[in-house]
Amino acid sequence: MTISNEAKPRRPQVCVLGSAEPGSKAYDLAAAAGELFAKLGITLVSGCGSPATRVAAERALAAGGTVVSIIPSDDINTENWPCTVLIPCGMGDARNLLMALAGDACLVIGGRAGTISEVCLAWLHHRPLLPLEGCGGWSDQLEKNPPDERKNSPILPWSSVESLEERLRSLGLV
């Protein structure tokens, strides 16, 4: 058997940020987004710290996708974590910068204070933002109220799996 030294092109990566509770429309759309990423060959990057980000990772894995989890802990032996690759950063909330930088774009679902910090870091580092609209949380207001006036990156809202796929295609990630 011959092993090739040629590097394969890197698959697109999208970070999933935010929060939503089971039973909500946002939670269901997070799950559907995870499946979509797997179908499209996009690596899902998540901290899996909220029910929404966790279900997105679980559904991506169930659909045969790749999931990278960047967790705040320093424990590599974390059990029951939905991922293909686990990166324990040992940095607590400072992990938010890694989350912001690890994607070609950032999917934003609902969100609270941690999500806001990740979104602002992604914005400062020119990562396109894909906020879920119509389901509550900070992502609902992102297009009308961006982090600041600089227009660092596109803000492309979505409200269905079909519109999310259109946004991913417009960014050249598919």
VMD Tcl script that builds the backbone (N, CA, C; Angstrom):
set m [mol new atoms 522]
animate dup $m
set s [atomselect $m all]
$s set {name element resname resid chain x y z} {
  {N N MET 1 A 0.837 -1.169 0.000}
  {CA C MET 1 A 0.000 0.000 0.000}
  {C C MET 1 A 0.889 1.240 0.000}
  {N N THR 2 A 0.532 2.194 -0.820}
  {CA C THR 2 A 1.254 3.455 -0.910}
  {C C THR 2 A 0.488 4.529 -0.152}
  {N N ILE 3 A 1.200 5.270 0.656}
  {CA C ILE 3 A 0.574 6.366 1.392}
  {C C ILE 3 A 0.946 7.660 0.695}
  {N N SER 4 A -0.062 8.427 0.342}
  {CA C SER 4 A 0.154 9.699 -0.336}
  {C C SER 4 A 0.503 10.780 0.680}
  {N N ASN 5 A 1.456 11.607 0.319}
  {CA C ASN 5 A 1.822 12.738 1.159}
  {C C ASN 5 A 1.067 14.001 0.775}
  {N N GLU 6 A 0.198 13.882 -0.221}
  {CA C GLU 6 A -0.565 15.049 -0.649}
  {C C GLU 6 A -1.666 15.346 0.362}
  {N N ALA 7 A -1.727 16.583 0.762}
  {CA C ALA 7 A -2.771 16.985 1.700}
  {C C ALA 7 A -4.098 17.101 0.965}
  {N N LYS 8 A -5.134 16.620 1.601}
  {CA C LYS 8 A -6.473 16.781 1.053}
  {C C LYS 8 A -6.957 18.173 1.417}
  {N N PRO 9 A -7.823 18.736 0.586}
  {CA C PRO 9 A -8.348 20.060 0.939}
  {C C PRO 9 A -9.127 19.998 2.259}
  {N N ARG 10 A -9.003 21.037 3.027}
  {CA C ARG 10 A -9.724 21.116 4.299}
  {C C ARG 10 A -11.215 21.252 4.042}
  {N N ARG 11 A -11.999 20.514 4.811}
  {CA C ARG 11 A -13.448 20.641 4.713}
  {C C ARG 11 A -13.880 21.963 5.342}
  {N N PRO 12 A -14.956 22.558 4.850}
  {CA C PRO 12 A -15.472 23.768 5.504}
  {C C PRO 12 A -15.872 23.457 6.947}
  {N N GLN 13 A -15.741 24.456 7.802}
  {CA C GLN 13 A -16.077 24.321 9.219}
  {C C GLN 13 A -17.024 25.443 9.605}
  {N N VAL 14 A -18.071 25.105 10.342}
  {CA C VAL 14 A -18.995 26.112 10.864}
  {C C VAL 14 A -19.145 25.892 12.362}
  {N N CYS 15 A -18.941 26.962 13.127}
  {CA C CYS 15 A -19.128 26.908 14.576}
  {C C CYS 15 A -20.598 27.126 14.897}
  {N N VAL 16 A -21.102 26.350 15.833}
  {CA C VAL 16 A -22.478 26.512 16.293}
  {C C VAL 16 A -22.425 27.155 17.673}
  {N N LEU 17 A -23.002 28.350 17.761}
  {CA C LEU 17 A -22.998 29.138 18.988}
  {C C LEU 17 A -24.431 29.349 19.447}
  {N N GLY 18 A -24.636 29.494 20.739}
  {CA C GLY 18 A -25.952 29.883 21.215}
  {C C GLY 18 A -26.596 28.908 22.157}
  {N N SER 19 A -27.901 29.102 22.325}
  {CA C SER 19 A -28.652 28.288 23.269}
  {C C SER 19 A -30.122 28.255 22.886}
  {N N ALA 20 A -30.750 27.150 23.177}
  {CA C ALA 20 A -32.197 26.980 23.034}
  {C C ALA 20 A -32.566 25.718 23.789}
  {N N GLU 21 A -33.746 25.689 24.314}
  {CA C GLU 21 A -34.181 24.570 25.142}
  {C C GLU 21 A -34.948 23.531 24.333}
  {N N PRO 22 A -34.886 22.259 24.744}
  {CA C PRO 22 A -35.654 21.212 24.073}
  {C C PRO 22 A -37.137 21.580 24.002}
  {N N GLY 23 A -37.747 21.241 22.881}
  {CA C GLY 23 A -39.156 21.546 22.670}
  {C C GLY 23 A -39.395 22.865 21.967}
  {N N SER 24 A -38.364 23.686 21.832}
  {CA C SER 24 A -38.522 24.973 21.148}
  {C C SER 24 A -38.220 24.824 19.659}
  {N N LYS 25 A -38.730 25.757 18.883}
  {CA C LYS 25 A -38.460 25.765 17.443}
  {C C LYS 25 A -36.956 25.920 17.184}
  {N N ALA 26 A -36.294 26.756 17.974}
  {CA C ALA 26 A -34.853 26.967 17.799}
  {C C ALA 26 A -34.078 25.672 18.038}
  {N N TYR 27 A -34.474 24.907 19.025}
  {CA C TYR 27 A -33.827 23.623 19.325}
  {C C TYR 27 A -33.990 22.670 18.141}
  {N N ASP 28 A -35.208 22.595 17.616}
  {CA C ASP 28 A -35.468 21.721 16.468}
  {C C ASP 28 A -34.661 22.151 15.242}
  {N N LEU 29 A -34.543 23.460 15.030}
  {CA C LEU 29 A -33.760 23.947 13.889}
  {C C LEU 29 A -32.261 23.721 14.103}
  {N N ALA 30 A -31.800 23.771 15.343}
  {CA C ALA 30 A -30.397 23.446 15.627}
  {C C ALA 30 A -30.118 21.996 15.250}
  {N N ALA 31 A -31.033 21.102 15.603}
  {CA C ALA 31 A -30.883 19.682 15.252}
  {C C ALA 31 A -30.852 19.507 13.738}
  {N N ALA 32 A -31.765 20.175 13.051}
  {CA C ALA 32 A -31.824 20.078 11.589}
  {C C ALA 32 A -30.565 20.657 10.946}
  {N N ALA 33 A -30.009 21.719 11.535}
  {CA C ALA 33 A -28.768 22.304 11.013}
  {C C ALA 33 A -27.624 21.306 11.136}
  {N N GLY 34 A -27.554 20.584 12.242}
  {CA C GLY 34 A -26.520 19.556 12.408}
  {C C GLY 34 A -26.601 18.505 11.322}
  {N N GLU 35 A -27.802 18.034 11.033}
  {CA C GLU 35 A -27.993 17.058 9.950}
  {C C GLU 35 A -27.576 17.640 8.605}
  {N N LEU 36 A -27.949 18.896 8.369}
  {CA C LEU 36 A -27.602 19.547 7.103}
  {C C LEU 36 A -26.089 19.627 6.933}
  {N N PHE 37 A -25.380 20.019 7.979}
  {CA C PHE 37 A -23.920 20.103 7.885}
  {C C PHE 37 A -23.329 18.758 7.484}
  {N N ALA 38 A -23.814 17.686 8.095}
  {CA C ALA 38 A -23.311 16.347 7.751}
  {C C ALA 38 A -23.587 16.036 6.287}
  {N N LYS 39 A -24.790 16.324 5.849}
  {CA C LYS 39 A -25.182 16.056 4.459}
  {C C LYS 39 A -24.310 16.830 3.467}
  {N N LEU 40 A -23.947 18.057 3.837}
  {CA C LEU 40 A -23.179 18.921 2.939}
  {C C LEU 40 A -21.664 18.760 3.090}
  {N N GLY 41 A -21.218 17.924 4.024}
  {CA C GLY 41 A -19.783 17.724 4.220}
  {C C GLY 41 A -19.108 18.845 4.983}
  {N N ILE 42 A -19.868 19.560 5.796}
  {CA C ILE 42 A -19.329 20.652 6.610}
  {C C ILE 42 A -19.032 20.118 8.010}
  {N N THR 43 A -17.834 20.383 8.504}
  {CA C THR 43 A -17.476 20.000 9.870}
  {C C THR 43 A -18.154 20.959 10.839}
  {N N LEU 44 A -18.844 20.405 11.819}
  {CA C LEU 44 A -19.508 21.202 12.841}
  {C C LEU 44 A -18.544 21.368 14.012}
  {N N VAL 45 A -18.347 22.611 14.447}
  {CA C VAL 45 A -17.504 22.903 15.605}
  {C C VAL 45 A -18.421 23.416 16.705}
  {N N SER 46 A -18.298 22.840 17.897}
  {CA C SER 46 A -19.211 23.201 18.972}
  {C C SER 46 A -18.542 23.005 20.314}
  {N N GLY 47 A -19.048 23.730 21.303}
  {CA C GLY 47 A -18.640 23.477 22.674}
  {C C GLY 47 A -19.615 22.549 23.366}
  {N N CYS 48 A -20.766 22.343 22.739}
  {CA C CYS 48 A -21.825 21.458 23.264}
  {C C CYS 48 A -22.224 21.834 24.678}
  {N N GLY 49 A -22.142 23.111 25.012}
  {CA C GLY 49 A -22.466 23.550 26.362}
  {C C GLY 49 A -23.926 23.858 26.592}
  {N N SER 50 A -24.714 23.952 25.538}
  {CA C SER 50 A -26.148 24.205 25.685}
  {C C SER 50 A -26.909 23.080 25.000}
  {N N PRO 51 A -28.181 22.904 25.348}
  {CA C PRO 51 A -28.954 21.861 24.671}
  {C C PRO 51 A -28.974 22.022 23.147}
  {N N ALA 52 A -29.038 23.254 22.658}
  {CA C ALA 52 A -29.100 23.468 21.203}
  {C C ALA 52 A -27.796 23.089 20.513}
  {N N THR 53 A -26.671 23.498 21.066}
  {CA C THR 53 A -25.400 23.173 20.416}
  {C C THR 53 A -25.103 21.684 20.537}
  {N N ARG 54 A -25.537 21.097 21.636}
  {CA C ARG 54 A -25.336 19.655 21.821}
  {C C ARG 54 A -26.175 18.843 20.835}
  {N N VAL 55 A -27.456 19.203 20.656}
  {CA C VAL 55 A -28.300 18.436 19.739}
  {C C VAL 55 A -27.817 18.601 18.302}
  {N N ALA 56 A -27.292 19.771 17.955}
  {CA C ALA 56 A -26.737 19.951 16.606}
  {C C ALA 56 A -25.586 18.971 16.388}
  {N N ALA 57 A -24.713 18.846 17.392}
  {CA C ALA 57 A -23.581 17.919 17.297}
  {C C ALA 57 A -24.059 16.472 17.229}
  {N N GLU 58 A -25.013 16.116 18.078}
  {CA C GLU 58 A -25.528 14.743 18.085}
  {C C GLU 58 A -26.135 14.368 16.743}
  {N N ARG 59 A -26.906 15.281 16.168}
  {CA C ARG 59 A -27.567 14.977 14.896}
  {C C ARG 59 A -26.565 14.934 13.750}
  {N N ALA 60 A -25.534 15.774 13.796}
  {CA C ALA 60 A -24.491 15.712 12.766}
  {C C ALA 60 A -23.789 14.360 12.823}
  {N N LEU 61 A -23.447 13.911 14.009}
  {CA C LEU 61 A -22.793 12.608 14.164}
  {C C LEU 61 A -23.692 11.477 13.683}
  {N N ALA 62 A -24.964 11.516 14.067}
  {CA C ALA 62 A -25.908 10.466 13.673}
  {C C ALA 62 A -26.069 10.398 12.157}
  {N N ALA 63 A -25.875 11.540 11.491}
  {CA C ALA 63 A -25.995 11.599 10.030}
  {C C ALA 63 A -24.669 11.322 9.332}
  {N N GLY 64 A -23.639 10.935 10.103}
  {CA C GLY 64 A -22.353 10.586 9.509}
  {C C GLY 64 A -21.381 11.734 9.364}
  {N N GLY 65 A -21.661 12.861 10.023}
  {CA C GLY 65 A -20.800 14.027 9.907}
  {C C GLY 65 A -19.644 14.020 10.889}
  {N N THR 66 A -18.815 15.051 10.783}
  {CA C THR 66 A -17.667 15.238 11.659}
  {C C THR 66 A -17.968 16.382 12.618}
  {N N VAL 67 A -17.677 16.162 13.903}
  {CA C VAL 67 A -17.920 17.174 14.933}
  {C C VAL 67 A -16.651 17.362 15.756}
  {N N VAL 68 A -16.212 18.615 15.860}
  {CA C VAL 68 A -15.093 18.987 16.722}
  {C C VAL 68 A -15.684 19.732 17.912}
  {N N SER 69 A -15.400 19.260 19.118}
  {CA C SER 69 A -15.878 19.925 20.332}
  {C C SER 69 A -14.712 20.569 21.056}
  {N N ILE 70 A -14.839 21.881 21.276}
  {CA C ILE 70 A -13.846 22.630 22.045}
  {C C ILE 70 A -14.489 22.913 23.398}
  {N N ILE 71 A -13.999 22.255 24.444}
  {CA C ILE 71 A -14.647 22.379 25.748}
  {C C ILE 71 A -13.800 23.210 26.711}
  {N N PRO 72 A -14.451 23.906 27.656}
  {CA C PRO 72 A -13.719 24.763 28.593}
  {C C PRO 72 A -12.801 23.997 29.537}
  {N N SER 73 A -13.136 22.768 29.839}
  {CA C SER 73 A -12.383 21.943 30.783}
  {C C SER 73 A -11.009 21.558 30.223}
  {N N ASP 74 A -10.142 21.074 31.110}
  {CA C ASP 74 A -8.850 20.548 30.658}
  {C C ASP 74 A -8.844 19.019 30.656}
  {N N ASP 75 A -10.005 18.404 30.826}
  {CA C ASP 75 A -10.112 16.953 30.972}
  {C C ASP 75 A -10.374 16.261 29.632}
  {N N ILE 76 A -9.381 15.577 29.099}
  {CA C ILE 76 A -9.519 14.849 27.836}
  {C C ILE 76 A -10.431 13.631 27.995}
  {N N ASN 77 A -10.645 13.180 29.212}
  {CA C ASN 77 A -11.462 11.988 29.453}
  {C C ASN 77 A -12.926 12.308 29.725}
  {N N THR 78 A -13.360 13.464 29.305}
  {CA C THR 78 A -14.761 13.839 29.465}
  {C C THR 78 A -15.633 12.804 28.771}
  {N N GLU 79 A -16.581 12.265 29.502}
  {CA C GLU 79 A -17.442 11.224 28.938}
  {C C GLU 79 A -18.724 11.822 28.379}
  {N N ASN 80 A -19.362 11.056 27.518}
  {CA C ASN 80 A -20.669 11.409 26.982}
  {C C ASN 80 A -20.662 12.768 26.286}
  {N N TRP 81 A -19.633 13.017 25.506}
  {CA C TRP 81 A -19.551 14.272 24.773}
  {C C TRP 81 A -19.685 13.956 23.293}
  {N N PRO 82 A -20.659 14.529 22.605}
  {CA C PRO 82 A -20.873 14.184 21.198}
  {C C PRO 82 A -19.826 14.835 20.295}
  {N N CYS 83 A -18.859 14.051 19.868}
  {CA C CYS 83 A -17.831 14.614 18.999}
  {C C CYS 83 A -17.041 13.517 18.308}
  {N N THR 84 A -16.387 13.904 17.233}
  {CA C THR 84 A -15.409 13.075 16.559}
  {C C THR 84 A -14.033 13.390 17.132}
  {N N VAL 85 A -13.805 14.686 17.388}
  {CA C VAL 85 A -12.546 15.177 17.952}
  {C C VAL 85 A -12.885 16.041 19.164}
  {N N LEU 86 A -12.234 15.774 20.295}
  {CA C LEU 86 A -12.441 16.555 21.512}
  {C C LEU 86 A -11.192 17.380 21.786}
  {N N ILE 87 A -11.383 18.683 21.960}
  {CA C ILE 87 A -10.269 19.572 22.293}
  {C C ILE 87 A -10.569 20.216 23.642}
  {N N PRO 88 A -9.951 19.710 24.716}
  {CA C PRO 88 A -10.123 20.347 26.019}
  {C C PRO 88 A -9.132 21.504 26.123}
  {N N CYS 89 A -9.634 22.716 26.205}
  {CA C CYS 89 A -8.709 23.856 26.154}
  {C C CYS 89 A -8.253 24.319 27.530}
  {N N GLY 90 A -8.976 23.962 28.596}
  {CA C GLY 90 A -8.557 24.360 29.930}
  {C C GLY 90 A -8.563 25.857 30.157}
  {N N MET 91 A -9.329 26.582 29.355}
  {CA C MET 91 A -9.310 28.042 29.411}
  {C C MET 91 A -10.629 28.643 29.890}
  {N N GLY 92 A -11.570 27.836 30.330}
  {CA C GLY 92 A -12.851 28.372 30.774}
  {C C GLY 92 A -13.504 29.193 29.673}
  {N N ASP 93 A -13.990 30.371 30.048}
  {CA C ASP 93 A -14.680 31.222 29.076}
  {C C ASP 93 A -13.752 31.798 28.012}
  {N N ALA 94 A -12.452 31.762 28.228}
  {CA C ALA 94 A -11.518 32.222 27.197}
  {C C ALA 94 A -11.610 31.339 25.957}
  {N N ARG 95 A -12.234 30.176 26.099}
  {CA C ARG 95 A -12.493 29.280 24.973}
  {C C ARG 95 A -13.314 29.980 23.891}
  {N N ASN 96 A -14.047 31.007 24.262}
  {CA C ASN 96 A -14.900 31.691 23.292}
  {C C ASN 96 A -14.113 32.206 22.092}
  {N N LEU 97 A -12.872 32.627 22.291}
  {CA C LEU 97 A -12.056 33.069 21.164}
  {C C LEU 97 A -11.768 31.906 20.226}
  {N N LEU 98 A -11.441 30.743 20.772}
  {CA C LEU 98 A -11.213 29.570 19.921}
  {C C LEU 98 A -12.468 29.227 19.130}
  {N N MET 99 A -13.621 29.307 19.781}
  {CA C MET 99 A -14.880 29.027 19.088}
  {C C MET 99 A -15.085 30.017 17.947}
  {N N ALA 100 A -14.818 31.276 18.188}
  {CA C ALA 100 A -15.018 32.296 17.156}
  {C C ALA 100 A -14.093 32.096 15.967}
  {N N LEU 101 A -12.885 31.619 16.219}
  {CA C LEU 101 A -11.890 31.480 15.153}
  {C C LEU 101 A -11.938 30.142 14.432}
  {N N ALA 102 A -12.563 29.133 15.016}
  {CA C ALA 102 A -12.488 27.770 14.483}
  {C C ALA 102 A -13.410 27.507 13.302}
  {N N GLY 103 A -14.230 28.470 12.930}
  {CA C GLY 103 A -15.142 28.251 11.816}
  {C C GLY 103 A -14.904 29.203 10.664}
  {N N ASP 104 A -15.282 28.735 9.477}
  {CA C ASP 104 A -15.312 29.629 8.319}
  {C C ASP 104 A -16.482 30.594 8.452}
  {N N ALA 105 A -17.451 30.214 9.273}
  {CA C ALA 105 A -18.616 31.034 9.595}
  {C C ALA 105 A -19.131 30.566 10.947}
  {N N CYS 106 A -19.998 31.371 11.559}
  {CA C CYS 106 A -20.576 31.022 12.853}
  {C C CYS 106 A -22.092 31.050 12.772}
  {N N LEU 107 A -22.707 29.927 13.094}
  {CA C LEU 107 A -24.152 29.810 13.192}
  {C C LEU 107 A -24.546 30.269 14.586}
  {N N VAL 108 A -25.521 31.165 14.680}
  {CA C VAL 108 A -25.912 31.727 15.972}
  {C C VAL 108 A -27.373 31.368 16.239}
  {N N ILE 109 A -27.615 30.679 17.348}
  {CA C ILE 109 A -28.960 30.235 17.715}
  {C C ILE 109 A -29.321 30.846 19.054}
  {N N GLY 110 A -30.348 31.711 19.062}
  {CA C GLY 110 A -30.780 32.318 20.324}
  {C C GLY 110 A -29.636 33.029 20.995}
  {N N GLY 111 A -29.346 32.627 22.214}
  {CA C GLY 111 A -28.136 33.110 22.857}
  {C C GLY 111 A -28.352 34.017 24.044}
  {N N ARG 112 A -27.343 33.966 24.896}
  {CA C ARG 112 A -27.282 34.800 26.089}
  {C C ARG 112 A -25.885 35.429 26.143}
  {N N ALA 113 A -25.380 35.714 27.322}
  {CA C ALA 113 A -24.121 36.448 27.468}
  {C C ALA 113 A -22.939 35.756 26.806}
  {N N GLY 114 A -22.786 34.441 26.976}
  {CA C GLY 114 A -21.666 33.735 26.351}
  {C C GLY 114 A -21.723 33.813 24.840}
  {N N THR 115 A -22.930 33.729 24.298}
  {CA C THR 115 A -23.106 33.823 22.846}
  {C C THR 115 A -22.707 35.207 22.357}
  {N N ILE 116 A -23.090 36.235 23.097}
  {CA C ILE 116 A -22.745 37.600 22.696}
  {C C ILE 116 A -21.233 37.756 22.610}
  {N N SER 117 A -20.513 37.233 23.583}
  {CA C SER 117 A -19.053 37.379 23.544}
  {C C SER 117 A -18.466 36.627 22.354}
  {N N GLU 118 A -18.974 35.423 22.062}
  {CA C GLU 118 A -18.477 34.666 20.904}
  {C C GLU 118 A -18.777 35.396 19.601}
  {N N VAL 119 A -19.983 35.951 19.496}
  {CA C VAL 119 A -20.372 36.682 18.283}
  {C C VAL 119 A -19.479 37.906 18.090}
  {N N CYS 120 A -19.234 38.653 19.154}
  {CA C CYS 120 A -18.376 39.842 19.034}
  {C C CYS 120 A -16.958 39.467 18.616}
  {N N LEU 121 A -16.437 38.380 19.157}
  {CA C LEU 121 A -15.099 37.925 18.759}
  {C C LEU 121 A -15.090 37.469 17.300}
  {N N ALA 122 A -16.116 36.749 16.882}
  {CA C ALA 122 A -16.204 36.323 15.480}
  {C C ALA 122 A -16.263 37.547 14.568}
  {N N TRP 123 A -17.031 38.542 14.959}
  {CA C TRP 123 A -17.171 39.784 14.191}
  {C C TRP 123 A -15.816 40.495 14.074}
  {N N LEU 124 A -15.107 40.610 15.181}
  {CA C LEU 124 A -13.798 41.276 15.167}
  {C C LEU 124 A -12.798 40.563 14.258}
  {N N HIS 125 A -12.979 39.246 14.093}
  {CA C HIS 125 A -12.067 38.449 13.270}
  {C C HIS 125 A -12.666 38.095 11.909}
  {N N HIS 126 A -13.651 38.877 11.497}
  {CA C HIS 126 A -14.203 38.813 10.133}
  {C C HIS 126 A -14.825 37.471 9.765}
  {N N ARG 127 A -15.490 36.824 10.714}
  {CA C ARG 127 A -16.187 35.576 10.413}
  {C C ARG 127 A -17.637 35.896 10.065}
  {N N PRO 128 A -18.135 35.391 8.950}
  {CA C PRO 128 A -19.552 35.590 8.631}
  {C C PRO 128 A -20.435 35.014 9.739}
  {N N LEU 129 A -21.539 35.699 9.986}
  {CA C LEU 129 A -22.477 35.290 11.027}
  {C C LEU 129 A -23.788 34.848 10.392}
  {N N LEU 130 A -24.309 33.726 10.867}
  {CA C LEU 130 A -25.556 33.150 10.362}
  {C C LEU 130 A -26.547 33.059 11.523}
  {N N PRO 131 A -27.225 34.181 11.851}
  {CA C PRO 131 A -28.133 34.163 12.993}
  {C C PRO 131 A -29.502 33.578 12.637}
  {N N LEU 132 A -30.004 32.724 13.517}
  {CA C LEU 132 A -31.360 32.204 13.386}
  {C C LEU 132 A -32.318 33.311 13.790}
  {N N GLU 133 A -33.304 33.592 12.937}
  {CA C GLU 133 A -34.288 34.631 13.238}
  {C C GLU 133 A -35.659 34.020 13.477}
  {N N GLY 134 A -36.432 34.706 14.315}
  {CA C GLY 134 A -37.807 34.305 14.554}
  {C C GLY 134 A -37.991 33.326 15.689}
  {N N CYS 135 A -36.945 33.085 16.461}
  {CA C CYS 135 A -37.028 32.096 17.549}
  {C C CYS 135 A -36.615 32.662 18.901}
  {N N GLY 136 A -36.367 33.960 18.989}
  {CA C GLY 136 A -35.979 34.570 20.251}
  {C C GLY 136 A -34.474 34.576 20.463}
  {N N GLY 137 A -34.082 35.233 21.549}
  {CA C GLY 137 A -32.667 35.316 21.876}
  {C C GLY 137 A -31.955 36.405 21.097}
  {N N TRP 138 A -30.676 36.493 21.349}
  {CA C TRP 138 A -29.872 37.553 20.767}
  {C C TRP 138 A -29.765 37.441 19.257}
  {N N SER 139 A -29.844 36.229 18.714}
  {CA C SER 139 A -29.689 36.057 17.261}
  {C C SER 139 A -30.796 36.756 16.485}
  {N N ASP 140 A -31.969 36.928 17.095}
  {CA C ASP 140 A -33.082 37.618 16.428}
  {C C ASP 140 A -32.739 39.055 16.069}
  {N N GLN 141 A -31.874 39.688 16.835}
  {CA C GLN 141 A -31.597 41.111 16.662}
  {C C GLN 141 A -30.280 41.407 15.963}
  {N N LEU 142 A -29.547 40.377 15.622}
  {CA C LEU 142 A -28.178 40.574 15.142}
  {C C LEU 142 A -28.096 41.347 13.831}
  {N N GLU 143 A -28.984 41.067 12.887}
  {CA C GLU 143 A -28.903 41.771 11.604}
  {C C GLU 143 A -29.170 43.269 11.772}
  {N N LYS 144 A -30.148 43.632 12.588}
  {CA C LYS 144 A -30.487 45.050 12.781}
  {C C LYS 144 A -29.563 45.738 13.774}
  {N N ASN 145 A -28.960 44.961 14.658}
  {CA C ASN 145 A -28.067 45.510 15.681}
  {C C ASN 145 A -26.755 44.740 15.703}
  {N N PRO 146 A -25.897 44.955 14.692}
  {CA C PRO 146 A -24.610 44.247 14.673}
  {C C PRO 146 A -23.725 44.721 15.829}
  {N N PRO 147 A -22.648 43.989 16.103}
  {CA C PRO 147 A -21.774 44.364 17.218}
  {C C PRO 147 A -21.278 45.808 17.165}
  {N N ASP 148 A -21.012 46.324 15.988}
  {CA C ASP 148 A -20.651 47.733 15.840}
  {C C ASP 148 A -20.874 48.149 14.391}
  {N N GLU 149 A -20.410 49.333 14.047}
  {CA C GLU 149 A -20.695 49.916 12.725}
  {C C GLU 149 A -19.720 49.486 11.626}
  {N N ARG 150 A -18.725 48.684 11.912}
  {CA C ARG 150 A -17.649 48.418 10.954}
  {C C ARG 150 A -17.996 47.517 9.776}
  {N N LYS 151 A -19.063 46.764 9.848}
  {CA C LYS 151 A -19.427 45.835 8.764}
  {C C LYS 151 A -18.273 44.875 8.458}
  {N N ASN 152 A -17.715 44.284 9.496}
  {CA C ASN 152 A -16.561 43.388 9.374}
  {C C ASN 152 A -16.835 42.142 8.564}
  {N N SER 153 A -18.063 41.667 8.616}
  {CA C SER 153 A -18.390 40.423 7.924}
  {C C SER 153 A -19.874 40.410 7.611}
  {N N PRO 154 A -20.273 39.544 6.680}
  {CA C PRO 154 A -21.697 39.471 6.376}
  {C C PRO 154 A -22.491 38.895 7.547}
  {N N ILE 155 A -23.699 39.405 7.697}
  {CA C ILE 155 A -24.668 38.842 8.636}
  {C C ILE 155 A -25.806 38.325 7.776}
  {N N LEU 156 A -25.945 37.007 7.721}
  {CA C LEU 156 A -26.897 36.360 6.819}
  {C C LEU 156 A -27.915 35.559 7.634}
  {N N PRO 157 A -29.058 36.181 7.972}
  {CA C PRO 157 A -30.044 35.491 8.790}
  {C C PRO 157 A -30.693 34.319 8.055}
  {N N TRP 158 A -31.182 33.372 8.831}
  {CA C TRP 158 A -31.893 32.222 8.279}
  {C C TRP 158 A -33.039 31.873 9.222}
  {N N SER 159 A -34.051 31.210 8.688}
  {CA C SER 159 A -35.203 30.836 9.510}
  {C C SER 159 A -35.704 29.431 9.190}
  {N N SER 160 A -35.032 28.764 8.253}
  {CA C SER 160 A -35.384 27.393 7.880}
  {C C SER 160 A -34.120 26.699 7.391}
  {N N VAL 161 A -34.156 25.379 7.327}
  {CA C VAL 161 A -32.996 24.636 6.837}
  {C C VAL 161 A -32.711 25.019 5.389}
  {N N GLU 162 A -33.759 25.263 4.624}
  {CA C GLU 162 A -33.575 25.646 3.216}
  {C C GLU 162 A -32.859 26.989 3.106}
  {N N SER 163 A -33.267 27.958 3.924}
  {CA C SER 163 A -32.593 29.262 3.853}
  {C C SER 163 A -31.167 29.168 4.398}
  {N N LEU 164 A -30.931 28.297 5.379}
  {CA C LEU 164 A -29.567 28.097 5.873}
  {C C LEU 164 A -28.683 27.532 4.769}
  {N N GLU 165 A -29.180 26.550 4.036}
  {CA C GLU 165 A -28.383 25.985 2.946}
  {C C GLU 165 A -28.071 27.045 1.893}
  {N N GLU 166 A -29.038 27.904 1.582}
  {CA C GLU 166 A -28.791 29.000 0.629}
  {C C GLU 166 A -27.674 29.909 1.131}
  {N N ARG 167 A -27.702 30.241 2.417}
  {CA C ARG 167 A -26.669 31.120 2.989}
  {C C ARG 167 A -25.291 30.455 2.927}
  {N N LEU 168 A -25.233 29.176 3.244}
  {CA C LEU 168 A -23.957 28.447 3.188}
  {C C LEU 168 A -23.409 28.422 1.766}
  {N N ARG 169 A -24.296 28.238 0.805}
  {CA C ARG 169 A -23.875 28.248 -0.603}
  {C C ARG 169 A -23.388 29.643 -1.010}
  {N N SER 170 A -24.068 30.686 -0.550}
  {CA C SER 170 A -23.661 32.049 -0.910}
  {C C SER 170 A -22.278 32.390 -0.360}
  {N N LEU 171 A -21.889 31.733 0.732}
  {CA C LEU 171 A -20.555 31.943 1.310}
  {C C LEU 171 A -19.494 31.050 0.670}
  {N N GLY 172 A -19.911 30.178 -0.248}
  {CA C GLY 172 A -18.964 29.272 -0.899}
  {C C GLY 172 A -18.544 28.105 -0.024}
  {N N LEU 173 A -19.337 27.791 0.998}
  {CA C LEU 173 A -18.986 26.693 1.896}
  {C C LEU 173 A -19.506 25.351 1.397}
  {N N VAL 174 A -20.292 25.380 0.349}
  {CA C VAL 174 A -20.837 24.154 -0.250}
  {C C VAL 174 A -20.525 24.188 -1.727}
}
mol reanalyze $m
mol bondsrecalc $m
mol representation Tube
mol addrep $m
